[in-house]
Amino acid sequence: RWFTHFYVVSVLWNGFLLISLFRAEFLGESLPSWIQDMHHALGRDSQSKDTGNEHFSALLVLLLLWLHSCRRLAECLWTSVFSSGVIHIVQYCFGLGYYIAVGSTVLCQVPTNVRNGKKLSVQICWYHIIGVMMYIWASLHQHRCLAILANLRKSRSGKVVSLSHSVPFGDWFESVSCPHYFAELLIYVSMAITLGMHNVTWWCVVMYVLFNQALAAVLCHEFYQKNFSSYPKHRKAFIPLVF
């Protein structure tokens, strides 16, 4: 349940970054000086490429990241039913830092010339459309799967009656044990597509999400197999038909 803290931080921090970039993009204002210093420290000043697409792509990804955090926060507060499980202090601190770093990573993909107070035109490209559509599709399935998990611990009236684990069925659970983790990966892949698919830095973020979610999925899959003798044998752990 302390994952809720991650999304509170993400909503506030990435919301602030989103507003800052929006004001620079459309109102011709400069980014805050400390953001400019961050660009300089990361060597972004050496890149002079000026394309409105990069600015708009980063703005769009920041928006998607913020919306994702808002949805996950709402699900933590009103959908999910958490057990009495605990989180390690190191994992907790890392989680807080991650959601601060991931938004900053998006912002640092913006060429520094956005700071010059120049308003930029918006050009929507095919990869923006594909990325957003994939994001919506994956987000809908993730929400459905999280609702299925929550309903396992609720009565028909919606009252929580148990905190024990049960075998979920429906939606992507028919193919994998942890479809909500797979959907998380797809959401980050959709952001990589929205950035134009050539952003190496964001693909590194995707790889982190891949390994992180895959490890969690394998552990969960093994738990199901160990504790439920009739657990469907055709289900994979993470990626349908593959892994």
Salt bridges, closest charged atoms under 4 A:
GLU29 OE2 - ARG23 NH2 2.78
ASP45 OD2 - HIS40 ND1 2.71
ASP45 OD1 - ARG115 NH2 3.16
ASP50 OD2 - LYS118 NZ 3.51
GLU54 OE1 - ARG44 NH2 3.49
GLU54 OE2 - LYS49 NZ 3.98
GLU75 OE2 - ARG71 NH1 2.69
GLU75 OE1 - ARG72 NH1 2.81
GLU75 OE2 - HIS143 ND1 2.72
ASP171 OD2 - HIS141 ND1 2.92
ASP171 OD1 - ARG144 NH1 3.82
GLU184 OE1 - HIS68 NE2 3.32
